[in-house]
Each structure stands twice: as structure tokens, then as C-alpha cells.
Amino acid sequence: MYVRDAKNRDEVWLLDALEELGFDDGAFRSRDYVIALDEETNEKAGFGRIRVHKGDEPFCEITCVGVPERWRRQGVGAHVIERLVDRASAEGFDTVYGFSSAYRYCTQLGFDPVDARDLPTPVNERLQQVRESDDDAIAVRLDRDEFAMPERLRERFKSATPMADSGSGESELSAEDFGYDEETPTKYSTNLRR
């Protein structure tokens, strides 16, 4: 298992995964994302994005971190966040922010909750935007030197494997789903009987 920068060829998968997990990334750019992959199968196991907010007081946000259900509880999300923190640092940010009601996950990695009143104005404005769709969202902040990967998540990530589907997935599509009857010969049919 490893995490790499997203490539243009990952765009379709990323957009599908964002939609499947209910994320709204109005400023989508695949180059802002990282993707976790299974080394053996090349299956994509998770993703995340840094978003640089420019202006008088620029700041960096970690956002859209998602792990499909079959890859959860194996350290994938933590390793995605670790890579995003490294990317933010490479872009000159020593501090990153996140905004979510699911902030408790981030606290185990070193993020600290921040009272909205203690946030710089542009960061607080972003928090208010997030709260329009997530009423219980709070801001969390991480200084680069404070990131801490729990050893249990590092070990799980080394041997991560997808869990079996719960059976709630969609069935495989057939020719009939596209209005094609395999018993009726057509001009392009490969099952013509002579």
C-alpha cells in the first residue's frame, strides 16, 4: 500500500468516488489530490486534497479525505492525511486546517480543535461556509511538526486489504440492461445462427 500524487488519468475515478461518498468539491482539480493504492492490484483505496486559499492571509486546508468502506479501519485515511501534510509543507505552509463534524478522527493524528473566535478571519469565513452544509463542523489545526501517526495505523496500512463487499452493491450489468436481446440477431450481433 502506498500514497502518491493523483494523475490526470485518475480524474474519472476521483469524481466518481467524490460523488459516491457525498463530497462536493466545487473547485475540483485532480492535481490537488493524493491517492492511496494497493501495490499488488493497483486498486485505489482512498484519496484527499489540499486546498490553498489565497488572499491577504493565505492558508491551507485539508479537505475531501475519503476512504471507500471496504478499505476503512486500515490506516488508509491517516496515510492520505500524512501525505497531504507533507504537500502543504512543500508549498510553504507550516500549519494546515480542516473543517468537519468528524474531527475526532483527526485528533489522534495531532490536530487540535480551535474555537472559531480564535481563528484568523479568512479561516473563520471558510468554517462558516462549511457549516452551511455541516452544522456541527468545527475547525481543527495542525502544525507540521505536531503530526503523529499512531503505530497501529502504520502497521495496519502495511498489510491493508479490501474487505469483502457487504452485498449491497449493484449487480453486474447485462446486455438486457441496454435494451439488447441476445436471442434476437442484429446487424452487429456475434451470435448469428446460420
N, C-alpha and C positions, 0 to 999 in steps of 0.2 A: 504494500500500500504506500502511495506517495501523493504529494500535492504539488501541482505545477500551475503555471500561469495558463489561463484559458487562451485558446487559439480561435481564429475566425471559424474554423470548421466545427467548433463546439457551440456556435450560436443557436442552432435549432434545438439542440438538447437543453441548453440553458433556458431558452424561452419556454419550452415545454415543462421543464422542472419548476420554473418560477410559477407558471400557471397552476401546475398540479399541487404545489404547496401553498397556493393562495397569496403569493407575493405580488406586489405592484411596484415594478421598477420603471417609473416613467422616464428616467434618464438612462436607459439601458445602453451599455457599451460593453461588449464582450471582453475587451482588453482590460477592464477594471476587475475582472473576476479571476478567481483561482478555482481549480477543480481537483478533488481527490479522486484517485484512480486505483483500481486493483491492478497490481503489476502483472498478474498471470492472465487475467481475462480482458484487461483494459476497460472493464466496466466502470462507469462513473458512479461515485459513491457519495458525493457531496460537493458543495460549492459555497462561495461567499464573495463579497465585493467590498472594496474600499471606495468611498466617495469623498472626493476633495471638494470642500465648499470654499470658493474663492471670495475675495472681498477685502475689506479693511482688516478684518480679523479672521484669516483663513483657519479652517480646522478640518480634521479628517474623521470620517465616520465609517465604522464597520457596519455593514448592512447586508441584508438579503443572504444571511447564512442559512443554508438549508441542507438537510440530510434526508434522503428518502427513507421511509420507515424501515425497510429491510436492512439498512446499514446503521441504524441508530444503536446507541449504547456500546459503541466500539471505539470511541475516541476520534471518530472522523471529524465531527464539528470542531473539536478542540484543536486538531491539527490544521484545519482550514483557518481558524482564527489566528493560530500561531503564524501561519504564512502571511496572513493579511497584516498583522502587526509588523512583520519584517518588511513588507512592501511599503507600509506607511512610513516606517523609519527611513527606508531608502529614498522616499520622496521628501524627507526633511521634517517629518512630524515625530516628535518625541512623545506626544500624547494623542490617544485616539478616544473617540466617544462611541457609544452605542445607545440606542433608544428602543426599549421594549418592555412589555409587561412580563416577559420570560427572562428577566435579568438574573435570576438566581443561578442559572447555569454559568453565566459569565463570572460571577463572584468567585467560583472555585479556580478560575484562571488568573485572578489578581485584580479584576475590575472592582471598582468601588462605586456604590450608588452616590449620586450627587444631588443635593437639593436644588430645585430649579432656580431658587433665588441666588445660589452661588455660582451659576453658570454665566459665562460671558454672553452678551446679548445675542450674537448670531447663533450660538449653540442653543440657547433658550428658545429662540424663534423656531429652530428646527425641531426641538422637542414638542413645541405646541403644534407644529404641522403633523408630527407623528401621532399625537394624541387625538387628532381629528378622526383617525381610524382605529386607534388603540387607546381607549380612555385611561387605562391603568398604566400606560407606559411611563417609565422613569428614565433618567439619564444615568449612564454608568461611564466611568472614565478609567483609562488605564495608561499609566506612564510606562514607556517601553521597558524600562528596567524592572518593572514590577510583574511582568508576565511570568506565570508559573504553571508549567504543565504537570499535572498530577501524574506520578509514576504509573498508577493503574491505567490511566488513559493512554499513556505511551505504550505500555505493554499490550493493551487490547488492540491498538492500531496496528501493531506489527503483525498480528495474526487475524485481522478483520476478514470476515467472510459474510456474504449476504445471507440473511435469514430467509427461510422458505416463505413464499407468498402465503398470505392468510386465506387465499381462495376467493377474496373479494374482488380480484382483478377481472379485467374484461376477458372474454373468451376470444380465441383466435378468429380472425375474420375469414370468411369463406367466399367463394365466387358468388354465392347466392346473395350475400350482403351487398354486392354491387349490381344486382339485378341480372346476373348471368346464370342461366340454367345450363348446367354441364351436360344434360341429356339432349339438348337441342343443338344440332350442328349450326355453326355460323361460318361466315367467310373466313374468320381468323381462328377458327377452332382447331385444336390439335387432336381432337378425339373423333374426327370424321370416320364413319364406318363406310366401307366401300362394298 
